[in-house]
Amino acid sequence: MRVVVVGSANMDLVATAPSLPRPGETVLGNDFVQVPGGKGANQAIAAARAGASVAFVGAIGSDAFGVNLRARLVASAVDTSLLRVVYGASGVALILVDGSGENMIVVAPGANAALTSLTGPELAAVAEADVLLLQLEVPVETVAAAATVARDAGTRVVLNAAPARPLPADLAECVDLLVVNQVEAVALAPLALVGVDAVPDAAEADPWTLVDALLERVPRAVLTRSADGAWYGSRDAGPVHIAAPVVAAVDSTAAGDAFTAALAVGWGEGRPLVDAVRWASAAGAAATRRLGASSALPDRAEIDNLYLATYPHD
C-alpha cells in the first residue's frame, strides 16, 4: 500500500519546562533537544513505521538542518527522490513542552514556503498513490492542486487541516477524510454551529456539533481531543466516539501526526474506518510516551500492541 505525503519538513527545537510561559513571562526550563520534524515529514515517517510504502514531496533548505531532515527521512525508509532543496533556511519549529506533556508551537516555514507548485513527476506520484496525505503547513494552493489530481485519479485524499486556516472550497470538495483537533474544527466550521451567534471557545464547543458541521463540507471527519479520544462521523453512518488508550504521557507533540498517518495507513489497507480510528488512536497515544516529534513515532508492532491491549476483540 503506497502513501504519498505532500507537506512540510521542519527542524524542531524543543525545550521542556514545568509550565508553559504566559505572555511576557520567562520560565526556567529543563531540557533542550533538536529533532527533525514538520507535520508532513512526521506523517511520512509515521506512515512508513506503520507499514506503508511512502514517498515524500516537500522542500528543505540548503543549510545543515536540511541535511539532517533528509537523513531522518531516508533512515526511516521514506522515498525522498521528490524532496527539493532550495537555497536558504529550512523550516524551523520552536516547541515548548510542560510537565504534563502539553505544548505550544511556533513554526517559521523557511523552505516550505517555496513549495508553491508541483512538477510533473510529483503530480504523477500523487496520481499513482493509494492514499494522498496532506496538511496545511505548505501553501494551500499547492495542497489543493495535489488534492485535485488525486481526486481525478481515484486516490483517496486524507487532509489533516493543521495549522488551522480557512479551507478553500476547491480543496474541501476533494477531501475524502478530514482530520482535525478541537481548535481546528472550531476554526473550520463556526458558521454551521446551530444556535451559536459567535465562534465559541474551542474547549467548550460540543464535539458532536462540530463533527456535524464539518460533514457539511466533507463526507467523513475525525475530531481528536487528546486524552478524551476521537469522534468519527460520516454522511452515511451514525457518529462514533472512540476512547483513547490510557498511557503515561511525556510529550504530545507527535501525537496528532502519528494518529493521522496511522489512520491513513489503516484505511488504505482496508480496515473499516471506525476500526482504523481505533488503530490510529493507539498510534497517537503511543507517540506521547517519548519526547520529540519524529523520534517519538511508534512502529507497527508498538501500535498493534497498544491497540490490542485497549480495544475489545472477538
ChimeraX attribute file (.defattr): number of C-alpha atoms within 10 A of each C-alpha:
attribute: neighborCount
match mode: 1-to-1
recipient: residues
	/A:1	14
	/A:2	20
	/A:3	27
	/A:4	28
	/A:5	29
	/A:6	32
	/A:7	27
	/A:8	32
	/A:9	35
	/A:10	31
	/A:11	23
	/A:12	25
	/A:13	18
	/A:14	21
	/A:15	18
	/A:16	22
	/A:17	18
	/A:18	14
	/A:19	17
	/A:20	19
	/A:21	14
	/A:22	8
	/A:23	6
	/A:24	6
	/A:25	7
	/A:26	9
	/A:27	13
	/A:28	10
	/A:29	15
	/A:30	12
	/A:31	9
	/A:32	13
	/A:33	12
	/A:34	15
	/A:35	22
	/A:36	25
	/A:37	28
	/A:38	27
	/A:39	28
	/A:40	27
	/A:41	28
	/A:42	29
	/A:43	34
	/A:44	35
	/A:45	32
	/A:46	33
	/A:47	35
	/A:48	25
	/A:49	24
	/A:50	26
	/A:51	17
	/A:52	25
	/A:53	18
	/A:54	25
	/A:55	28
	/A:56	28
	/A:57	25
	/A:58	25
	/A:59	27
	/A:60	31
	/A:61	23
	/A:62	16
	/A:63	14
	/A:64	10
	/A:65	22
	/A:66	23
	/A:67	14
	/A:68	15
	/A:69	22
	/A:70	22
	/A:71	14
	/A:72	19
	/A:73	24
	/A:74	14
	/A:75	10
	/A:76	17
	/A:77	16
	/A:78	24
	/A:79	19
	/A:80	16
	/A:81	11
	/A:82	16
	/A:83	18
	/A:84	18
	/A:85	19
	/A:86	18
	/A:87	12
	/A:88	13
	/A:89	19
	/A:90	27
	/A:91	26
	/A:92	22
	/A:93	21
	/A:94	16
	/A:95	19
	/A:96	23
	/A:97	26
	/A:98	20
	/A:99	15
	/A:100	14
	/A:101	21
	/A:102	17
	/A:103	18
	/A:104	12
	/A:105	13
	/A:106	11
	/A:107	16
	/A:108	16
	/A:109	21
	/A:110	20
	/A:111	26
	/A:112	26
	/A:113	17
	/A:114	18
	/A:115	22
	/A:116	13
	/A:117	13
	/A:118	16
	/A:119	8
	/A:120	8
	/A:121	10
	/A:122	20
	/A:123	18
	/A:124	15
	/A:125	20
	/A:126	30
	/A:127	23
	/A:128	16
	/A:129	23
	/A:130	21
	/A:131	26
	/A:132	29
	/A:133	30
	/A:134	29
	/A:135	25
	/A:136	24
	/A:137	26
	/A:138	25
	/A:139	18
	/A:140	18
	/A:141	16
	/A:142	18
	/A:143	23
	/A:144	22
	/A:145	17
	/A:146	27
	/A:147	31
	/A:148	22
	/A:149	18
	/A:150	25
	/A:151	18
	/A:152	10
	/A:153	15
	/A:154	13
	/A:155	22
	/A:156	24
	/A:157	26
	/A:158	26
	/A:159	25
	/A:160	26
	/A:161	21
	/A:162	18
	/A:163	17
	/A:164	18
	/A:165	13
	/A:166	13
	/A:167	17
	/A:168	11
	/A:169	10
	/A:170	13
	/A:171	19
	/A:172	18
	/A:173	16
	/A:174	23
	/A:175	25
	/A:176	18
	/A:177	24
	/A:178	24
	/A:179	23
	/A:180	26
	/A:181	22
	/A:182	21
	/A:183	18
	/A:184	20
	/A:185	26
	/A:186	26
	/A:187	19
	/A:188	19
	/A:189	21
	/A:190	18
	/A:191	14
	/A:192	16
	/A:193	20
	/A:194	11
	/A:195	7
	/A:196	11
	/A:197	9
	/A:198	9
	/A:199	13
	/A:200	14
	/A:201	10
	/A:202	15
	/A:203	11
	/A:204	8
	/A:205	18
	/A:206	13
	/A:207	22
	/A:208	16
	/A:209	13
	/A:210	22
	/A:211	25
	/A:212	21
	/A:213	21
	/A:214	26
	/A:215	19
	/A:216	13
	/A:217	17
	/A:218	18
	/A:219	18
	/A:220	23
	/A:221	28
	/A:222	27
	/A:223	24
	/A:224	28
	/A:225	17
	/A:226	19
	/A:227	15
	/A:228	13
	/A:229	18
	/A:230	24
	/A:231	22
	/A:232	24
	/A:233	23
	/A:234	20
	/A:235	13
	/A:236	8
	/A:237	9
	/A:238	8
	/A:239	16
	/A:240	15
	/A:241	19
	/A:242	17
	/A:243	19
	/A:244	22
	/A:245	21
	/A:246	14
	/A:247	14
	/A:248	13
	/A:249	18
	/A:250	18
	/A:251	24
	/A:252	26
	/A:253	28
	/A:254	30
	/A:255	24
	/A:256	28
	/A:257	30
	/A:258	35
	/A:259	28
	/A:260	30
	/A:261	31
	/A:262	33
	/A:263	30
	/A:264	28
	/A:265	27
	/A:266	24
	/A:267	22
	/A:268	21
	/A:269	16
	/A:270	11
	/A:271	14
	/A:272	11
	/A:273	20
	/A:274	19
	/A:275	17
	/A:276	21
	/A:277	29
	/A:278	26
	/A:279	25
	/A:280	31
	/A:281	32
	/A:282	31
	/A:283	34
	/A:284	32
	/A:285	29
	/A:286	29
	/A:287	33
	/A:288	27
	/A:289	20
	/A:290	19
	/A:291	22
	/A:292	26
	/A:293	29
	/A:294	27
	/A:295	17
	/A:296	23
	/A:297	31
	/A:298	28
	/A:299	20
	/A:300	17
	/A:301	12
	/A:302	16
	/A:303	25
	/A:304	17
	/A:305	13
	/A:306	19
	/A:307	23
	/A:308	13
	/A:309	12
	/A:310	17
	/A:311	15
	/A:312	7
	/A:313	7
	/A:314	2
